């Protein structure tokens, strides 16, 4: 998935945190909701401006960032 189609970093929104394009909802928000047990359908029910593809883009973004982390000894 090309998460860049769904996620942006905008200096004027959410203090440069990655957000879902067209919203003020951050990737962190979505990941936090999932980590706290919300299902994709529950998130969409609470935030109808989101869709499943955008939520998957957040997961893809997080996986990519994890993959690129450097471990310093």
Protein Blocks (a to p, Z undefined) as FASTA:
>chain_A
ZZklmgccdfkgghhpacdehiabdfklmmmmmmnopafklmmmmmmmbcfklmmmmmmm
mmmmmmmpccdZZ
